[in-house]
Each structure stands twice: as C-alpha cells, then as structure tokens.
C-alpha cells in the first residue's frame, strides 16, 4: 500500500502546478507601465508582487481573465498564458481569442 502516498503526492503536485500563477516578465514600455512594474524608460520590469502582463493586440482588447491597464493586459485570477498572434492561427495547445493565442491549460 505504498502506492497510495505516491499517488497522493502526484495529485498534490499536479494541483499546485495547475494553480501556479503566471510569472511576470520584463516588457517593452509603451506609455505608463502596468501596476507593480518599474520603468527604465525603455522597459517595464516587474517588482515583487507584480502580475503577469502582455502588450495589447491591435484591437486594443484583452483576452479573458485579463484586465486593461493602458497599453497592457494584466492577468487576473484564472488567467491562462496568452500572447499576441503573429499570424492567423495559433500553435498546437493554444486557442484563438481575438488578437491572442491563449493556452488550453
């Protein structure tokens, strides 16, 4: 019966991974930086506690579970990784949502 603890540990790890927040990354600066980011005049660098953000697409809208902050879309609860489409279709594992490709997981 040693397999039960091992399976339980895998379930806990899987749930923790699925619930893990998106990691904020530096962004090109377009106007004011999103909340929690600092400016060096060319880039917005995330500070501790900053949320993941992306530049807005051509339409100026944001994908689901992202809020609009100036030229950026900032991830809210339950947001999935998203990026602006560079062509008409999204890669495998991503669904199309307006200007964006959004992770299926």
N, C-alpha and C positions, 0 to 999 in steps of 0.2 A: 504493500500500500504506500510505497514511497513516491509513486507517480502522482498522487493527488496533490501534495505540496508543490511539485514541479509544475503541474498544470495550472494550479492557482497562481503561482509566481508569473507564469507566462501571460495569464489573463490580466493580472495587475499591470505588468509592463505594457501590454497592448493598450489597455485603457489609458494609462499615463501618456503613452505616445500619441494616441488619438486626441487627447485633450490638451496636449502641449501647445503653448502659444507660438505664433509665428515670430521669428527672430527679426527685430528691426535691423535694417542695413542703411549705410550712407546713401543719400540720394542727390542728384543734381539739384541745385537750388533754382527755383522759379518763383520769384516773389518771396513771401514770408514762409519760413519753414513750418512744418506741422508741429503741434504741441508736443513737447518733450524732445525736440531736436534743436541743436545749436547750429549757428551759421558761421562759415568761414568765408563768406561772400561768393563762393562757387559751389559749395556743397552743404547739405544739411546732415549733420552727424547725430545719431541717436544718443541720448543720455540714458542713465538708468531709469527704468520705468516707462520709456517711450514705447509706443505701439508700432507694429509693422505698418508701413505706408508705401504707396506706389504713386507715381505721377498719374494724373488723369489722362484718359484717352482723348481722341479728337472730339468726341461728342460732349465732353465735359461732365459726363455722368460717372457714377461709381458702381462697381459690382455689388451684389447682395452682401449684406453684413459689413459694408464699408461705409464710413461717413465722409462727407465732403469737408475739406479744410483747405481753402484757397485752391492751389493747383494740384492738390494731393487728395488721395483717397486713403483713409486711415482705417485699419482693421478694427472691428468691434468683436464682441463675443461671437463665437461660432464662425468667424470668417475663415475661408479657405484661401490657400495661396493663390494669388492671381497675378497676371501680368498683361500688359497691353499687347494685343495681337500685332504681329509684324506682317502677317499675310491673311488671307481669307479664312484659313482653317487653323484649328488648334491641334497640338500633338496628342498622341495617344495618352489617355489618362486625364485629359482636360476637356471640359465642356465649354462651349461658346456662350458668352453672356455679354451682348453688346460689343463694346470695343475690347473685351477682355477674354482671356482663356483662364478658366477657374478650375482648380484641381478637383477631381472627382472624389478625393478622400480628404 
